[in-house]
Amino acid sequence: LIPKVGRERRLSRILKSLRSDYHFVVIDTGPANDVLTQNALVASDYVVVPINLDFLGLEAINRTLQMIKIIQMGLDQETPKILGLLGTFYRKGIYSSEESLKLLREKFSAWVFNHVIPLNSAIPDSFSAGVDLHALNRYSPGAKAYSDVVEDILNRIHLLQGQSNE
């Protein structure tokens, strides 16, 4: 994609033809600032930013938010809107995890989701097995947390869509 003209809009153009077939399309990319991530951001209406709940994870937030702002300004568009910041790899009772969550909520209170994703062995096990987390162990803390986060996401989308219709 790098030498292509209009490379940052390639995914957006492809997904445009599919919009009427789906309520939601989820694009999951790595944390890199590369052409694929830029394409995903340009194609997205909303962004959920996962944050590892450790001090290094907190360092990455500003870079991610800056990349989103650059895309909005550079392409003269309001999207993607930040739907929320999602704490991941949360370890209850571990100082660095607890302190990171506290700092995240202090600095970005309105954007932080109510629920966090705990560090849970079922999550990497589902990746390794190539199956959905809920199919592997729907009663695991990770599966429960993801279900709770989906509720948070849907509530925020409905709230934002209601505000834009007013």
C-alpha positions in Angstrom: 0.0 0.0 0.0 2.8 2.4 0.7 3.4 3.6 -2.9 -0.3 3.7 -3.8 -2.1 6.9 -4.3 -4.9 7.4 -1.7 -3.5 4.5 0.3 -5.0 5.8 3.6 -8.6 5.4 2.2 -8.2 2.0 0.5 -9.9 0.0 3.4 -12.6 2.7 3.7 -13.5 2.4 0.1 -13.7 -1.4 0.4 -15.9 -1.3 3.5 -18.2 1.3 2.1 -19.9 -1.2 -0.1 -20.5 -3.5 2.9 -22.0 -0.9 5.3 -25.6 -1.8 4.5 -25.0 -5.5 5.2 -23.8 -5.0 8.8 -24.6 -3.1 11.9 -21.0 -3.2 13.0 -17.6 -4.0 11.5 -14.8 -4.5 14.0 -11.3 -3.9 12.8 -8.6 -5.0 15.2 -5.0 -3.9 14.4 -1.8 -3.9 16.2 -0.6 -0.8 18.1 1.8 0.3 15.3 1.5 3.6 13.5 1.6 1.9 10.1 -0.4 2.0 6.9 -2.8 -0.7 8.0 -3.6 1.1 11.3 -4.0 4.4 9.5 -6.4 2.7 7.0 -8.4 1.2 9.9 -8.7 4.6 11.6 -9.8 6.4 8.4 -12.4 3.7 7.8 -13.8 3.8 11.3 -16.6 5.8 12.8 -15.5 5.0 16.4 -12.3 3.8 18.0 -11.8 1.8 21.2 -8.2 2.2 22.4 -6.9 -0.7 24.5 -4.4 0.3 27.2 -2.2 -2.3 28.9 -2.6 -1.4 32.6 1.0 -0.9 33.3 3.2 2.2 33.2 4.4 1.5 29.6 0.8 1.1 28.4 0.0 4.6 29.8 2.9 6.0 27.9 1.4 4.9 24.6 -2.0 6.7 25.0 -0.8 10.2 24.0 0.8 8.8 20.8 -2.4 7.0 19.9 -4.6 10.0 20.5 -2.2 12.2 18.6 -2.3 9.8 15.6 -6.2 10.0 15.6 -6.1 13.8 15.7 -3.6 13.9 12.8 -5.9 11.7 10.7 -9.0 13.8 11.6 -7.2 17.1 10.7 -5.2 15.7 7.7 -8.3 14.3 6.1 -10.6 17.0 7.3 -13.1 14.6 8.9 -14.6 14.3 12.4 -14.2 10.5 12.5 -13.0 8.4 14.0 -14.5 9.5 17.3 -12.9 8.0 20.3 -15.5 5.7 21.9 -13.4 4.9 24.9 -10.2 3.7 26.5 -10.2 0.0 27.5 -8.0 -1.2 30.3 -6.5 -4.6 29.5 -4.1 -7.0 31.2 -5.6 -5.9 34.5 -4.2 -7.7 37.6 -6.3 -7.0 40.6 -4.2 -6.4 43.7 -1.0 -5.7 41.8 0.3 -2.2 42.5 1.3 -1.3 39.0 -2.0 -2.4 37.5 -4.1 -0.7 40.2 -2.1 2.5 40.0 -2.2 2.5 36.2 -6.0 2.1 36.3 -6.3 4.9 38.9 -4.1 7.3 36.8 -6.0 6.4 33.6 -9.3 7.2 35.3 -7.9 10.4 36.7 -6.5 11.8 33.5 -9.2 10.5 31.0 -12.2 9.9 33.2 -14.9 10.4 30.6 -13.3 8.1 28.1 -12.4 5.1 30.3 -14.8 2.2 30.1 -16.4 1.0 33.4 -15.1 -2.5 32.9 -11.6 -3.7 32.3 -10.2 -6.9 30.8 -8.4 -9.0 33.4 -5.2 -10.9 32.8 -6.8 -14.4 32.4 -5.3 -17.6 31.0 -8.5 -18.3 29.0 -7.7 -15.4 26.6 -4.4 -16.6 25.2 -5.7 -20.2 25.4 -8.5 -19.2 23.0 -6.0 -17.6 20.6 -3.8 -20.7 20.7 -6.8 -23.0 20.1 -8.1 -20.8 17.3 -11.6 -20.6 18.9 -13.7 -17.8 20.3 -13.1 -17.1 24.0 -16.8 -17.7 24.8 -16.7 -21.1 23.0 -13.6 -22.1 24.9 -14.8 -21.0 28.4 -17.8 -18.7 28.5 -17.6 -18.7 32.3 -14.0 -17.4 32.5 -13.4 -14.0 34.0 -12.1 -12.9 30.6 -15.2 -13.9 28.7 -17.4 -12.2 31.3 -15.3 -9.0 31.1 -15.5 -8.9 27.3 -19.3 -9.4 27.5 -19.5 -6.5 29.9 -17.3 -4.3 27.6 -19.5 -5.1 24.6 -22.4 -3.7 26.7 -20.4 -0.6 27.5 -19.5 -0.1 23.8 -23.1 -0.5 22.6 -24.4 1.9 25.2 -21.8 4.5 24.2 -22.6 4.1 20.5 -26.3 4.5 21.1 -25.7 7.5 23.3 -23.5 9.1 20.6 -25.9 8.3 17.8 -28.7 9.8 19.8 -26.8 13.0 20.4 -25.9 13.3 16.7 -29.6 12.9 15.8 -30.7 15.8 18.0 
